[in-house]
Amino acid sequence: MKPLLIVALLALSACTNPMLSAEMAVGTGGVSVKPALSGQVGGTTVTVEANN
């Protein structure tokens, strides 16, 4: 998982408008958080999300 995170951060360093966001859900099983990294590359928005 760490190598993927490093590759994602390197890819985002070349992006315009890099953003870090998180989707949070609260349910009977507890709280879950799904982080996402996104940015624009050549006018196209690229998003990398965790696969839960």
N, CA, C and O atoms as a Tinker XYZ file with bonds, in Angstrom:
   208  protein
     1  N      0.827000   -1.199000    0.000000    73     2
     2  CA     0.000000    0.000000    0.000000    64     1     3
     3  C      0.866000    1.255000    0.000000    63     2     4     5
     4  O      0.520000    2.245000   -0.645000    81     3
     5  N      1.996000    1.223000    0.722000    73     3     6
     6  CA     2.846000    2.408000    0.781000    64     5     7
     7  C      3.428000    2.776000   -0.575000    63     6     8     9
     8  O      3.471000    3.962000   -0.905000    81     7
     9  N      3.887000    1.795000   -1.395000    73     7    10
    10  CA     4.397000    2.180000   -2.723000    64     9    11
    11  C      3.327000    2.859000   -3.581000    63    10    12    13
    12  O      3.635000    3.793000   -4.321000    81    11
    13  N      2.089000    2.408000   -3.491000    73    11    14
    14  CA     1.004000    3.029000   -4.250000    64    13    15
    15  C      0.774000    4.461000   -3.795000    63    14    16    17
    16  O      0.538000    5.348000   -4.616000    81    15
    17  N      0.843000    4.688000   -2.495000    73    15    18
    18  CA     0.661000    6.038000   -1.958000    64    17    19
    19  C      1.776000    6.959000   -2.445000    63    18    20    21
    20  O      1.520000    8.110000   -2.798000    81    19
    21  N      2.996000    6.464000   -2.465000    73    19    22
    22  CA     4.126000    7.271000   -2.934000    64    21    23
    23  C      3.958000    7.616000   -4.410000    63    22    24    25
    24  O      4.206000    8.753000   -4.810000    81    23
    25  N      3.544000    6.657000   -5.215000    73    23    26
    26  CA     3.321000    6.908000   -6.644000    64    25    27
    27  C      2.198000    7.923000   -6.832000    63    26    28    29
    28  O      2.304000    8.814000   -7.675000    81    27
    29  N      1.127000    7.796000   -6.058000    73    27    30
    30  CA     0.009000    8.741000   -6.169000    64    29    31
    31  C      0.450000   10.158000   -5.794000    63    30    32    33
    32  O      0.074000   11.123000   -6.459000    81    31
    33  N      1.246000   10.280000   -4.731000    73    31    34
    34  CA     1.713000   11.612000   -4.332000    64    33    35
    35  C      2.654000   12.216000   -5.376000    63    34    36    37
    36  O      2.605000   13.420000   -5.630000    81    35
    37  N      3.500000   11.400000   -5.974000    73    35    38
    38  CA     4.382000   11.899000   -7.038000    64    37    39
    39  C      3.573000   12.340000   -8.249000    63    38    40    41
    40  O      3.877000   13.365000   -8.860000    81    39
    41  N      2.554000   11.577000   -8.596000    73    39    42
    42  CA     1.703000   11.942000   -9.734000    64    41    43
    43  C      0.960000   13.249000   -9.453000    63    42    44    45
    44  O      0.798000   14.078000  -10.349000    81    43
    45  N      0.513000   13.430000   -8.222000    73    43    46
    46  CA    -0.211000   14.656000   -7.880000    64    45    47
    47  C      0.709000   15.876000   -7.846000    63    46    48    49
    48  O      0.245000   17.004000   -8.012000    81    47
    49  N      1.988000   15.664000   -7.636000    73    47    50
    50  CA     2.905000   16.804000   -7.632000    64    49    51
    51  C      2.990000   17.449000   -9.016000    63    50    52    53
    52  O      3.357000   18.618000   -9.130000    81    51
    53  N      2.657000   16.700000  -10.063000    73    51    54
    54  CA     2.653000   17.234000  -11.421000    64    53    55
    55  C      1.288000   17.810000  -11.801000    63    54    56    57
    56  O      1.117000   18.300000  -12.917000    81    55
    57  N      0.333000   17.759000  -10.902000    73    55    58
    58  CA    -1.031000   18.199000  -11.194000    64    57    59
    59  C     -1.226000   19.680000  -10.898000    63    58    60    61
    60  O     -0.485000   20.284000  -10.121000    81    59
    61  N     -2.243000   20.246000  -11.539000    73    59    62
    62  CA    -2.730000   21.573000  -11.221000    64    61    63
    63  C     -3.895000   21.401000  -10.252000    63    62    64    65
    64  O     -4.710000   20.496000  -10.430000    81    63
    65  N     -3.990000   22.232000   -9.253000    73    63    66
    66  CA    -5.061000   22.181000   -8.244000    64    65    67
    67  C     -5.144000   20.831000   -7.536000    63    66    68    69
    68  O     -6.205000   20.208000   -7.548000    81    67
    69  N     -4.055000   20.359000   -6.918000    73    67    70
    70  CA    -4.158000   19.088000   -6.187000    64    69    71
    71  C     -5.066000   19.246000   -4.970000    63    70    72    73
    72  O     -5.024000   20.271000   -4.288000    81    71
    73  N     -5.886000   18.231000   -4.699000    73    71    74
    74  CA    -6.840000   18.280000   -3.585000    64    73    75
    75  C     -6.844000   16.961000   -2.826000    63    74    76    77
    76  O     -6.664000   15.893000   -3.411000    81    75
    77  N     -7.048000   17.048000   -1.535000    73    75    78
    78  CA    -7.216000   15.886000   -0.679000    64    77    79
    79  C     -8.599000   15.993000   -0.073000    63    78    80    81
    80  O     -8.944000   17.021000    0.510000    81    79
    81  N     -9.395000   14.945000   -0.203000    73    79    82
    82  CA   -10.745000   14.961000    0.366000    64    81    83
    83  C    -11.025000   13.626000    1.033000    63    82    84    85
    84  O    -10.266000   12.669000    0.883000    81    83
    85  N    -12.120000   13.576000    1.766000    73    83    86
    86  CA   -12.498000   12.338000    2.438000    64    85    87
    87  C    -14.015000   12.230000    2.494000    63    86    88    89
    88  O    -14.715000   13.210000    2.748000    81    87
    89  N    -14.504000   11.031000    2.255000    73    87    90
    90  CA   -15.930000   10.726000    2.390000    64    89    91
    91  C    -16.103000   10.012000    3.721000    63    90    92    93
    92  O    -15.464000    8.989000    3.967000    81    91
    93  N    -16.955000   10.540000    4.572000    73    91    94
    94  CA   -17.154000    9.950000    5.893000    64    93    95
    95  C    -18.586000    9.446000    6.022000    63    94    96    97
    96  O    -19.533000   10.155000    5.681000    81    95
    97  N    -18.742000    8.218000    6.516000    73    95    98
    98  CA   -20.068000    7.630000    6.710000    64    97    99
    99  C    -20.168000    7.110000    8.137000    63    98   100   101
   100  O    -19.240000    6.494000    8.659000    81    99
   101  N    -21.320000    7.374000    8.759000    73    99   102
   102  CA   -21.576000    6.896000   10.120000    64   101   103
   103  C    -22.760000    5.937000   10.050000    63   102   104   105
   104  O    -23.827000    6.287000    9.547000    81   103
   105  N    -22.561000    4.737000   10.556000    73   103   106
   106  CA   -23.624000    3.734000   10.525000    64   105   107
   107  C    -23.605000    2.890000   11.779000    63   106   108   109
   108  O    -22.891000    3.189000   12.736000    81   107
   109  N    -24.395000    1.831000   11.764000    73   107   110
   110  CA   -24.470000    0.960000   12.936000    64   109   111
   111  C    -23.168000    0.203000   13.173000    63   110   112   113
   112  O    -22.889000   -0.215000   14.297000    81   111
   113  N    -22.385000    0.029000   12.140000    73   111   114
   114  CA   -21.098000   -0.657000   12.262000    64   113   115
   115  C    -19.961000    0.259000   12.677000    63   114   116   117
   116  O    -18.836000   -0.202000   12.869000    81   115
   117  N    -20.233000    1.541000   12.818000    73   115   118
   118  CA   -19.210000    2.508000   13.216000    64   117   119
   119  C    -19.010000    3.576000   12.162000    63   118   120   121
   120  O    -19.893000    3.840000   11.346000    81   119
   121  N    -17.852000    4.178000   12.190000    73   119   122
   122  CA   -17.524000    5.264000   11.275000    64   121   123
   123  C    -16.526000    4.739000   10.238000    63   122   124   125
   124  O    -15.573000    4.040000   10.583000    81   123
   125  N    -16.752000    5.081000    8.974000    73   123   126
   126  CA   -15.794000    4.723000    7.933000    64   125   127
   127  C    -15.386000    5.996000    7.194000    63   126   128   129
   128  O    -16.205000    6.883000    6.951000    81   127
   129  N    -14.114000    6.063000    6.847000    73   127   130
   130  CA   -13.574000    7.212000    6.127000    64   129   131
   131  C    -12.888000    6.705000    4.865000    63   130   132   133
   132  O    -12.076000    5.781000    4.921000    81   131
   133  N    -13.216000    7.311000    3.729000    73   131   134
   134  CA   -12.643000    6.925000    2.442000    64   133   135
   135  C    -11.902000    8.138000    1.858000    63   134   136   137
   136  O    -12.537000    9.040000    1.311000    81   135
   137  N    -10.559000    8.168000    1.971000    73   135   138
   138  CA    -9.808000    9.311000    1.445000    64   137   139
   139  C     -9.684000    9.279000   -0.077000    63   138   140   141
   140  O     -9.749000    8.218000   -0.698000    81   139
   141  N     -9.505000   10.460000   -0.659000    73   139   142
   142  CA    -9.318000   10.573000   -2.105000    64   141   143
   143  C     -8.336000   11.700000   -2.403000    63   142   144   145
   144  O     -8.376000   12.751000   -1.763000    81   143
   145  N     -7.458000   11.480000   -3.375000    73   143   146
   146  CA    -6.541000   12.493000   -3.876000    64   145   147
   147  C     -6.951000   12.795000   -5.307000    63   146   148   149
   148  O     -7.213000   11.877000   -6.084000    81   147
   149  N     -7.009000   14.080000   -5.666000    73   147   150
   150  CA    -7.372000   14.417000   -7.039000    64   149   151
   151  C     -6.628000   15.657000   -7.499000    63   150   152   153
   152  O     -6.109000   16.425000   -6.689000    81   151
   153  N     -6.586000   15.839000   -8.803000    73   151   154
   154  CA    -5.945000   16.997000   -9.407000    64   153   155
   155  C     -6.200000   16.987000  -10.896000    63   154   156   157
   156  O     -6.769000   16.038000  -11.435000    81   155
   157  N     -5.776000   18.049000  -11.558000    73   155   158
   158  CA    -5.985000   18.164000  -13.000000    64   157   159
   159  C     -4.683000   17.941000  -13.734000    63   158   160   161
   160  O     -3.660000   18.536000  -13.396000    81   159
   161  N     -4.719000   17.080000  -14.741000    73   159   162
   162  CA    -3.564000   16.814000  -15.599000    64   161   163
   163  C     -4.013000   17.051000  -17.028000    63   162   164   165
   164  O     -4.845000   16.309000  -17.550000    81   163
   165  N     -3.474000   18.070000  -17.659000    73   163   166
   166  CA    -3.832000   18.370000  -19.048000    64   165   167
   167  C     -5.304000   18.661000  -19.238000    63   166   168   169
   168  O     -5.869000   18.297000  -20.269000    81   167
   169  N     -5.936000   19.297000  -18.290000    73   167   170
   170  CA    -7.351000   19.645000  -18.389000    64   169   171
   171  C     -8.303000   18.543000  -17.975000    63   170   172   173
   172  O     -9.518000   18.742000  -18.000000    81   171
   173  N     -7.790000   17.395000  -17.598000    73   171   174
   174  CA    -8.618000   16.272000  -17.161000    64   173   175
   175  C     -8.419000   16.048000  -15.665000    63   174   176   177
   176  O     -7.288000   16.031000  -15.179000    81   175
   177  N     -9.505000   15.879000  -14.949000    73   175   178
   178  CA    -9.418000   15.617000  -13.514000    64   177   179
   179  C     -9.121000   14.140000  -13.277000    63   178   180   181
   180  O     -9.804000   13.262000  -13.803000    81   179
   181  N     -8.090000   13.886000  -12.477000    73   179   182
   182  CA    -7.672000   12.523000  -12.139000    64   181   183
   183  C     -7.868000   12.343000  -10.638000    63   182   184   185
   184  O     -7.414000   13.169000   -9.847000    81   183
   185  N     -8.550000   11.254000  -10.244000    73   183   186
   186  CA    -8.824000   10.983000   -8.843000    64   185   187
   187  C     -8.308000    9.596000   -8.474000    63   186   188   189
   188  O     -8.496000    8.631000   -9.215000    81   187
   189  N     -7.653000    9.512000   -7.312000    73   187   190
   190  CA    -7.176000    8.241000   -6.786000    64   189   191
   191  C     -7.860000    8.035000   -5.451000    63   190   192   193
   192  O     -7.697000    8.839000   -4.533000    81   191
   193  N     -8.639000    6.943000   -5.339000    73   191   194
   194  CA    -9.381000    6.638000   -4.112000    64   193   195
   195  C     -8.932000    5.312000   -3.539000    63   194   196   197
   196  O     -8.453000    4.434000   -4.257000    81   195
   197  N     -9.096000    5.181000   -2.230000    73   195   198
   198  CA    -8.803000    3.907000   -1.569000    64   197   199
   199  C     -9.864000    2.897000   -1.948000    63   198   200   201
   200  O    -11.035000    3.251000   -2.080000    81   199
   201  N     -9.478000    1.653000   -2.125000    73   199   202
   202  CA   -10.410000    0.584000   -2.472000    64   201   203
   203  C    -10.706000   -0.223000   -1.208000    63   202   204   205
   204  O     -9.900000   -1.055000   -0.792000    81   203
   205  N    -11.859000    0.028000   -0.606000    73   203   206
   206  CA   -12.234000   -0.667000    0.643000    64   205   207
   207  C    -13.062000   -1.874000    0.327000    63   206   208
   208  O    -13.477000   -2.593000    1.236000    81   207
